[in-house]
Amino acid sequence: MDNTGKFNSYGIEELSDARYKKNIEKLNGALENVLKIQGVTYNWRQNEFPERSFGSQTEIGFIAQDLEKIYPELVNTNDEGYKSVQYSHMVPVLLEAIKEQQGLIEHLTRRLDDSAIQYSELQSKFQAFSIEMGRLISDQRSDEQKELDQKAIQEKNKSLTK
């Protein structure tokens, strides 16, 4: 650990063996909860807490009090009441949220594909209907033209017989 409180390593291992655990339950509603979490940028209050050796750079993270309302398991409170976040424990939450979101994407993709098929079918039916309507209109005109031609012939015959 350096003098700014930053910890450097080649990796961190946390105990995770199933043999150590009990009351194991699937995370539900991860996507809904992740959408409630607000990521923020911030600067440490160096002057008010000089003993903490906070750095001056802008940081990215969460406000522990806000995260605690959604995932209290990720927030620890020390003896003085100050809160800290177990950021690495957000990974399973984010993983489950991604999986839920992927499920929604796949569902919506299937619905879109179904809609495209229905649209294509309706388009084909409309084209067939348009062709049939064109034929009927053409036949109707032909019948009307035949009637007009018959009337014209009758008129000519009447005028010739007079």
Phi and psi restraints in degrees (value plus and minus 20) as a CYANA .aco file:
   2 ASP   PHI    -112.4   -72.4
   2 ASP   PSI    -199.0  -159.0
   3 ASN   PHI     -93.2   -53.2
   3 ASN   PSI     -24.8    15.2
   4 THR   PHI    -118.4   -78.4
   4 THR   PSI     -17.1    22.9
   5 GLY   PHI      67.5   107.5
   5 GLY   PSI     -16.0    24.0
   6 LYS   PHI    -102.1   -62.1
   6 LYS   PSI     119.9   159.9
   7 PHE   PHI    -131.4   -91.4
   7 PHE   PSI     107.2   147.2
   8 ASN   PHI    -134.9   -94.9
   8 ASN   PSI     117.9   157.9
   9 SER   PHI    -177.3  -137.3
   9 SER   PSI     153.6   193.6
  10 TYR   PHI    -112.0   -72.0
  10 TYR   PSI     -17.8    22.2
  11 GLY   PHI     134.6   174.6
  11 GLY   PSI     136.4   176.4
  12 ILE   PHI    -145.4  -105.4
  12 ILE   PSI     110.0   150.0
  13 GLU   PHI    -127.0   -87.0
  13 GLU   PSI     113.8   153.8
  14 GLU   PHI    -138.3   -98.3
  14 GLU   PSI     120.9   160.9
  15 LEU   PHI     -77.1   -37.1
  15 LEU   PSI     115.4   155.4
  16 SER   PHI    -168.8  -128.8
  16 SER   PSI     -13.1    26.9
  17 ASP   PHI     -81.9   -41.9
  17 ASP   PSI     112.2   152.2
  18 ALA   PHI     -78.6   -38.6
  18 ALA   PSI     -47.7    -7.7
  19 ARG   PHI     -86.5   -46.5
  19 ARG   PSI     -39.7     0.3
  20 TYR   PHI    -107.8   -67.8
  20 TYR   PSI     -30.6     9.4
  21 LYS   PHI    -130.5   -90.5
  21 LYS   PSI     134.1   174.1
  22 LYS   PHI    -164.3  -124.3
  22 LYS   PSI     151.1   191.1
  23 ASN   PHI      34.2    74.2
  23 ASN   PSI      22.0    62.0
  24 ILE   PHI     -95.7   -55.7
  24 ILE   PSI     105.6   145.6
  25 GLU   PHI    -154.3  -114.3
  25 GLU   PSI     128.4   168.4
  26 LYS   PHI     -88.3   -48.3
  26 LYS   PSI     121.8   161.8
  27 LEU   PHI     -93.5   -53.5
  27 LEU   PSI     104.9   144.9
  28 ASN   PHI    -135.3   -95.3
  28 ASN   PSI     129.6   169.6
  29 GLY   PHI      49.8    89.8
  29 GLY   PSI       4.3    44.3
  30 ALA   PHI     -81.4   -41.4
  30 ALA   PSI     -63.4   -23.4
  31 LEU   PHI     -82.5   -42.5
  31 LEU   PSI     -65.9   -25.9
  32 GLU   PHI     -78.9   -38.9
  32 GLU   PSI     -62.2   -22.2
  33 ASN   PHI     -90.4   -50.4
  33 ASN   PSI     -61.3   -21.3
  34 VAL   PHI     -80.1   -40.1
  34 VAL   PSI     -57.2   -17.2
  35 LEU   PHI     -85.6   -45.6
  35 LEU   PSI     -39.2     0.8
  36 LYS   PHI    -105.8   -65.8
  36 LYS   PSI     -38.6     1.4
  37 ILE   PHI    -100.4   -60.4
  37 ILE   PSI     115.4   155.4
  38 GLN   PHI    -127.4   -87.4
  38 GLN   PSI      94.0   134.0
  39 GLY   PHI     -98.3   -58.3
  39 GLY   PSI     125.7   165.7
  40 VAL   PHI    -157.7  -117.7
  40 VAL   PSI     140.3   180.3
  41 THR   PHI    -126.8   -86.8
  41 THR   PSI     133.1   173.1
  42 TYR   PHI    -182.5  -142.5
  42 TYR   PSI     146.5   186.5
  43 ASN   PHI    -143.4  -103.4
  43 ASN   PSI     125.4   165.4
  44 TRP   PHI     -92.0   -52.0
  44 TRP   PSI     130.4   170.4
  45 ARG   PHI    -106.4   -66.4
  45 ARG   PSI      54.5    94.5
  46 GLN   PHI     -79.2   -39.2
  46 GLN   PSI     -65.2   -25.2
  47 ASN   PHI     -86.2   -46.2
  47 ASN   PSI     -51.1   -11.1
  48 GLU   PHI    -104.3   -64.3
  48 GLU   PSI     -38.1     1.9
  49 PHE   PHI    -154.5  -114.5
  49 PHE   PSI      40.6    80.6
  50 PRO   PHI     -82.5   -42.5
  50 PRO   PSI     -48.4    -8.4
  51 GLU   PHI     -87.6   -47.6
  51 GLU   PSI     -35.9     4.1
  52 ARG   PHI    -106.1   -66.1
  52 ARG   PSI     -33.1     6.9
  53 SER   PHI      33.7    73.7
  53 SER   PSI      22.7    62.7
  54 PHE   PHI     -83.2   -43.2
  54 PHE   PSI     125.0   165.0
  55 GLY   PHI     -97.6   -57.6
  55 GLY   PSI     146.8   186.8
  56 SER   PHI    -117.0   -77.0
  56 SER   PSI     -29.0    11.0
  57 GLN   PHI     -93.3   -53.3
  57 GLN   PSI     136.9   176.9
  58 THR   PHI     -92.6   -52.6
  58 THR   PSI     115.1   155.1
  59 GLU   PHI    -130.2   -90.2
  59 GLU   PSI     144.3   184.3
  60 ILE   PHI    -144.2  -104.2
  60 ILE   PSI     116.3   156.3
  61 GLY   PHI     158.6   198.6
  61 GLY   PSI    -169.3  -129.3
  62 PHE   PHI    -144.9  -104.9
  62 PHE   PSI     142.5   182.5
  63 ILE   PHI    -113.0   -73.0
  63 ILE   PSI      98.7   138.7
  64 ALA   PHI     -74.9   -34.9
  64 ALA   PSI     -61.6   -21.6
  65 GLN   PHI     -82.7   -42.7
  65 GLN   PSI     -56.0   -16.0
  66 ASP   PHI     -92.1   -52.1
  66 ASP   PSI     -64.9   -24.9
  67 LEU   PHI     -83.7   -43.7
  67 LEU   PSI     -55.8   -15.8
  68 GLU   PHI     -80.5   -40.5
  68 GLU   PSI     -50.6   -10.6
  69 LYS   PHI     -86.7   -46.7
  69 LYS   PSI     -47.4    -7.4
  70 ILE   PHI    -120.8   -80.8
  70 ILE   PSI     -67.6   -27.6
  71 TYR   PHI    -150.0  -110.0
  71 TYR   PSI      60.5   100.5
  72 PRO   PHI     -81.5   -41.5
  72 PRO   PSI     -43.8    -3.8
  73 GLU   PHI     -85.9   -45.9
  73 GLU   PSI     -39.0     1.0
  74 LEU   PHI    -112.6   -72.6
  74 LEU   PSI     -23.2    16.8
  75 VAL   PHI    -138.0   -98.0
  75 VAL   PSI     113.3   153.3
  76 ASN   PHI    -134.3   -94.3
  76 ASN   PSI     127.6   167.6
  77 THR   PHI    -141.8  -101.8
  77 THR   PSI     106.9   146.9
  78 ASN   PHI    -102.9   -62.9
  78 ASN   PSI    -198.0  -158.0
  79 ASP   PHI     -83.8   -43.8
  79 ASP   PSI     -43.9    -3.9
  80 GLU   PHI    -111.5   -71.5
  80 GLU   PSI     -21.1    18.9
  81 GLY   PHI      72.6   112.6
  81 GLY   PSI     -20.8    19.2
  82 TYR   PHI     -99.0   -59.0
  82 TYR   PSI     123.8   163.8
  83 LYS   PHI    -127.0   -87.0
  83 LYS   PSI     130.5   170.5
  84 SER   PHI    -156.2  -116.2
  84 SER   PSI     139.3   179.3
  85 VAL   PHI    -136.4   -96.4
  85 VAL   PSI     116.5   156.5
  86 GLN   PHI    -108.3   -68.3
  86 GLN   PSI      62.3   102.3
  87 TYR   PHI     -78.7   -38.7
  87 TYR   PSI     -58.4   -18.4
  88 SER   PHI     -83.4   -43.4
  88 SER   PSI     -43.2    -3.2
  89 HIS   PHI    -100.4   -60.4
  89 HIS   PSI     -24.2    15.8
  90 MET   PHI     -95.2   -55.2
  90 MET   PSI     -39.8     0.2
  91 VAL   PHI     -76.6   -36.6
  91 VAL   PSI     -69.7   -29.7
  92 PRO   PHI     -82.2   -42.2
  92 PRO   PSI     -55.8   -15.8
  93 VAL   PHI     -83.1   -43.1
  93 VAL   PSI     -67.8   -27.8
  94 LEU   PHI     -85.5   -45.5
  94 LEU   PSI     -58.2   -18.2
  95 LEU   PHI     -81.1   -41.1
  95 LEU   PSI     -67.3   -27.3
  96 GLU   PHI     -86.3   -46.3
  96 GLU   PSI     -55.8   -15.8
  97 ALA   PHI     -83.9   -43.9
  97 ALA   PSI     -61.7   -21.7
  98 ILE   PHI     -82.9   -42.9
  98 ILE   PSI     -62.7   -22.7
  99 LYS   PHI     -84.0   -44.0
  99 LYS   PSI     -61.3   -21.3
 100 GLU   PHI     -83.8   -43.8
 100 GLU   PSI     -63.2   -23.2
 101 GLN   PHI     -84.4   -44.4
 101 GLN   PSI     -60.0   -20.0
 102 GLN   PHI     -82.1   -42.1
 102 GLN   PSI     -59.8   -19.8
 103 GLY   PHI     -80.4   -40.4
 103 GLY   PSI     -62.0   -22.0
 104 LEU   PHI     -84.6   -44.6
 104 LEU   PSI     -62.5   -22.5
 105 ILE   PHI     -80.6   -40.6
 105 ILE   PSI     -65.6   -25.6
 106 GLU   PHI     -84.4   -44.4
 106 GLU   PSI     -60.8   -20.8
 107 HIS   PHI     -81.5   -41.5
 107 HIS   PSI     -67.0   -27.0
 108 LEU   PHI     -86.8   -46.8
 108 LEU   PSI     -54.1   -14.1
 109 THR   PHI     -84.7   -44.7
 109 THR   PSI     -62.6   -22.6
 110 ARG   PHI     -81.9   -41.9
 110 ARG   PSI     -63.1   -23.1
 111 ARG   PHI     -83.6   -43.6
 111 ARG   PSI     -59.7   -19.7
 112 LEU   PHI     -85.4   -45.4
 112 LEU   PSI     -62.8   -22.8
 113 ASP   PHI     -81.5   -41.5
 113 ASP   PSI     -63.6   -23.6
 114 ASP   PHI     -81.5   -41.5
 114 ASP   PSI     -61.5   -21.5
 115 SER   PHI     -84.6   -44.6
 115 SER   PSI     -58.7   -18.7
 116 ALA   PHI     -85.1   -45.1
 116 ALA   PSI     -59.3   -19.3
 117 ILE   PHI     -85.5   -45.5
 117 ILE   PSI     -65.6   -25.6
 118 GLN   PHI     -81.5   -41.5
 118 GLN   PSI     -61.0   -21.0
 119 TYR   PHI     -81.6   -41.6
 119 TYR   PSI     -64.3   -24.3
 120 SER   PHI     -82.9   -42.9
 120 SER   PSI     -62.9   -22.9
 121 GLU   PHI     -83.0   -43.0
 121 GLU   PSI     -64.1   -24.1
 122 LEU   PHI     -84.0   -44.0
 122 LEU   PSI     -58.8   -18.8
 123 GLN   PHI     -83.0   -43.0
 123 GLN   PSI     -62.8   -22.8
 124 SER   PHI     -83.4   -43.4
 124 SER   PSI     -64.0   -24.0
 125 LYS   PHI     -83.1   -43.1
 125 LYS   PSI     -60.1   -20.1
 126 PHE   PHI     -84.0   -44.0
 126 PHE   PSI     -61.8   -21.8
 127 GLN   PHI     -82.5   -42.5
 127 GLN   PSI     -64.0   -24.0
 128 ALA   PHI     -82.8   -42.8
 128 ALA   PSI     -61.9   -21.9
 129 PHE   PHI     -82.1   -42.1
 129 PHE   PSI     -63.8   -23.8
 130 SER   PHI     -81.6   -41.6
 130 SER   PSI     -62.2   -22.2
 131 ILE   PHI     -83.8   -43.8
 131 ILE   PSI     -64.3   -24.3
 132 GLU   PHI     -84.2   -44.2
 132 GLU   PSI     -61.6   -21.6
 133 MET   PHI     -82.5   -42.5
 133 MET   PSI     -61.4   -21.4
 134 GLY   PHI     -80.6   -40.6
 134 GLY   PSI     -62.7   -22.7
 135 ARG   PHI     -82.7   -42.7
 135 ARG   PSI     -66.0   -26.0
 136 LEU   PHI     -82.2   -42.2
 136 LEU   PSI     -62.6   -22.6
 137 ILE   PHI     -84.9   -44.9
 137 ILE   PSI     -61.1   -21.1
 138 SER   PHI     -83.5   -43.5
 138 SER   PSI     -63.8   -23.8
 139 ASP   PHI     -83.3   -43.3
 139 ASP   PSI     -60.0   -20.0
 140 GLN   PHI     -82.1   -42.1
 140 GLN   PSI     -64.2   -24.2
 141 ARG   PHI     -83.1   -43.1
 141 ARG   PSI     -61.1   -21.1
 142 SER   PHI     -81.6   -41.6
 142 SER   PSI     -63.5   -23.5
 143 ASP   PHI     -83.4   -43.4
 143 ASP   PSI     -62.8   -22.8
 144 GLU   PHI     -84.3   -44.3
 144 GLU   PSI     -60.7   -20.7
 145 GLN   PHI     -84.4   -44.4
 145 GLN   PSI     -60.3   -20.3
 146 LYS   PHI     -81.2   -41.2
 146 LYS   PSI     -63.1   -23.1
 147 GLU   PHI     -82.4   -42.4
 147 GLU   PSI     -63.2   -23.2
 148 LEU   PHI     -83.2   -43.2
 148 LEU   PSI     -61.7   -21.7
 149 ASP   PHI     -82.9   -42.9
 149 ASP   PSI     -62.2   -22.2
 150 GLN   PHI     -82.0   -42.0
 150 GLN   PSI     -63.6   -23.6
 151 LYS   PHI     -83.3   -43.3
 151 LYS   PSI     -61.1   -21.1
 152 ALA   PHI     -83.7   -43.7
 152 ALA   PSI     -60.6   -20.6
 153 ILE   PHI     -85.3   -45.3
 153 ILE   PSI     -62.2   -22.2
 154 GLN   PHI     -83.2   -43.2
 154 GLN   PSI     -62.1   -22.1
 155 GLU   PHI     -81.7   -41.7
 155 GLU   PSI     -62.7   -22.7
 156 LYS   PHI     -84.3   -44.3
 156 LYS   PSI     -63.2   -23.2
 157 ASN   PHI     -83.7   -43.7
 157 ASN   PSI     -58.8   -18.8
 158 LYS   PHI     -83.6   -43.6
 158 LYS   PSI     -63.5   -23.5
 159 SER   PHI     -89.8   -49.8
 159 SER   PSI     -49.9    -9.9
 160 LEU   PHI     -94.6   -54.6
 160 LEU   PSI     -52.6   -12.6
 161 THR   PHI    -100.5   -60.5
 161 THR   PSI     -28.1    11.9
